[in-house]
Amino acid sequence: MQLSNYLFFTTNCESALDFYTRCGLGRVVEVIRYGDVGMPAGSEAMRGRIMHARFDGPGVSFYASDNDDAEPMRGSAHHLMMDDLDQTKRLFGRLAEGGEVTTPLGIQPWGYFYGKVTDQFGVQWMLDCPLQ
């Protein structure tokens, strides 16, 4: 058994996945679009949008799609356990572009370097790096 997150966007899934690729999290390894290979589009507005995508990178794997009835992303966050302080700072800065930092990166009471950001697509990210 393995738990994987599935991100739902309304119409900007492709832009979000491109952003995560530019951030260095990984890359899209599978895409199925509404209206392709017999997949129903539901509406003309959804035709060509992403019905299902898989995103993979080192230690990262999740799925994503566009859904015209998607609800705002709340109550969940991607928690990344990092092992390099400089990499943590770089990734946090990239994810914060156009988003909102809710907990600035810094040493926390539990002794780790931690920060939380909601990216420009409404996805929350928590980066945690032990100081060793």
C-alpha positions as CSV (number, residue, x, y, z in Angstrom):
1,M,0.0,0.0,0.0
2,Q,1.2,3.5,-0.7
3,L,-0.6,6.8,-0.1
4,S,-0.4,9.4,-2.9
5,N,-1.9,12.9,-3.0
6,Y,-4.3,13.8,-5.8
7,L,-4.5,17.6,-6.5
8,F,-7.6,18.9,-8.1
9,F,-7.5,22.2,-10.0
10,T,-10.4,23.9,-12.0
11,T,-8.6,24.8,-15.2
12,N,-4.9,25.5,-14.4
13,C,-3.5,22.0,-13.7
14,E,-1.1,22.2,-16.6
15,S,0.3,25.5,-15.4
16,A,0.7,24.2,-11.9
17,L,2.6,21.1,-13.1
18,D,4.8,23.3,-15.3
19,F,5.5,25.4,-12.2
20,Y,6.4,22.4,-10.0
21,T,8.7,21.2,-12.8
22,R,10.5,24.6,-12.9
23,C,10.7,24.5,-9.0
24,G,12.8,21.3,-9.4
25,L,10.3,18.9,-7.7
26,G,10.3,16.5,-10.7
27,R,8.4,16.1,-13.9
28,V,5.1,15.0,-15.4
29,V,5.4,11.3,-16.4
30,E,1.8,10.6,-17.6
31,V,-1.0,12.8,-19.0
32,I,-4.5,12.0,-20.2
33,R,-6.6,14.9,-21.5
34,Y,-10.4,15.3,-21.6
35,G,-11.5,14.4,-25.2
36,D,-8.5,12.2,-26.0
37,V,-8.5,8.5,-26.6
38,G,-12.2,8.2,-25.9
39,M,-12.2,10.2,-22.7
40,P,-15.4,12.2,-22.4
41,A,-14.9,16.0,-22.2
42,G,-18.0,16.7,-20.2
43,S,-18.0,20.2,-21.7
44,E,-16.2,22.1,-24.5
45,A,-14.5,24.2,-21.8
46,M,-12.8,21.0,-20.4
47,R,-11.8,19.6,-23.8
48,G,-8.0,19.4,-23.9
49,R,-7.6,20.1,-20.1
50,I,-5.8,17.5,-18.0
51,M,-8.1,14.7,-16.9
52,H,-5.3,12.7,-15.1
53,A,-1.6,13.4,-14.7
54,R,1.2,11.7,-12.7
55,F,4.1,13.8,-11.4
56,D,7.3,12.1,-10.1
57,G,10.6,13.3,-8.8
58,P,13.2,12.2,-6.2
59,G,11.1,11.4,-3.2
60,V,8.0,13.0,-4.7
61,S,5.0,11.4,-6.4
62,F,1.5,12.7,-6.8
63,Y,-1.4,12.9,-9.2
64,A,-3.3,15.9,-10.5
65,S,-6.2,16.9,-12.8
66,D,-8.6,19.7,-13.8
67,N,-12.1,19.4,-12.6
68,D,-14.6,22.2,-13.3
69,D,-16.3,21.4,-9.9
70,A,-13.0,21.3,-7.9
71,E,-13.1,22.9,-4.5
72,P,-10.4,25.1,-3.1
73,M,-7.5,23.2,-1.5
74,R,-7.7,23.4,2.2
75,G,-6.9,21.2,5.2
76,S,-4.1,19.4,3.5
77,A,-0.4,20.1,2.8
78,H,2.5,18.4,1.1
79,H,5.1,17.8,3.8
80,L,8.6,17.5,2.4
81,M,11.3,16.1,4.6
82,M,14.5,17.6,3.3
83,D,18.1,16.7,4.0
84,D,20.0,19.7,2.7
85,L,19.6,23.2,4.2
86,D,20.6,25.1,1.0
87,Q,18.2,23.0,-1.1
88,T,15.4,23.6,1.4
89,K,15.9,27.4,1.1
90,R,16.0,27.3,-2.7
91,L,12.9,25.2,-3.1
92,F,11.0,27.2,-0.5
93,G,11.8,30.4,-2.4
94,R,10.7,28.9,-5.7
95,L,7.4,27.6,-4.2
96,A,6.7,31.0,-2.6
97,E,6.9,32.9,-6.0
98,G,3.5,34.4,-6.5
99,G,2.2,32.6,-3.3
100,E,2.0,33.4,0.4
101,V,4.5,32.4,3.1
102,T,2.4,31.4,6.1
103,T,5.4,30.3,8.3
104,P,8.8,31.8,7.4
105,L,11.7,29.4,7.2
106,G,13.5,29.3,10.5
107,I,14.6,27.1,13.3
108,Q,11.6,25.7,15.2
109,P,11.2,24.6,18.8
110,W,11.6,20.9,17.7
111,G,15.1,21.8,16.3
112,Y,14.4,21.6,12.6
113,F,14.6,24.3,9.9
114,Y,10.9,24.6,8.8
115,G,8.6,26.8,6.8
116,K,5.2,26.7,5.3
117,V,4.0,28.3,2.1
118,T,0.8,28.3,0.0
119,D,1.8,28.5,-3.6
120,Q,0.2,30.5,-6.4
121,F,-2.2,27.6,-7.1
122,G,-3.5,27.3,-3.5
123,V,-1.4,24.2,-2.7
124,Q,0.2,24.2,0.8
125,W,3.8,23.0,1.2
126,M,5.6,22.4,4.4
127,L,9.4,22.0,4.2
128,D,11.2,20.5,7.2
129,C,15.0,20.0,7.4
130,P,16.9,18.7,10.4
131,L,20.0,20.7,11.4
132,Q,22.7,18.2,11.6
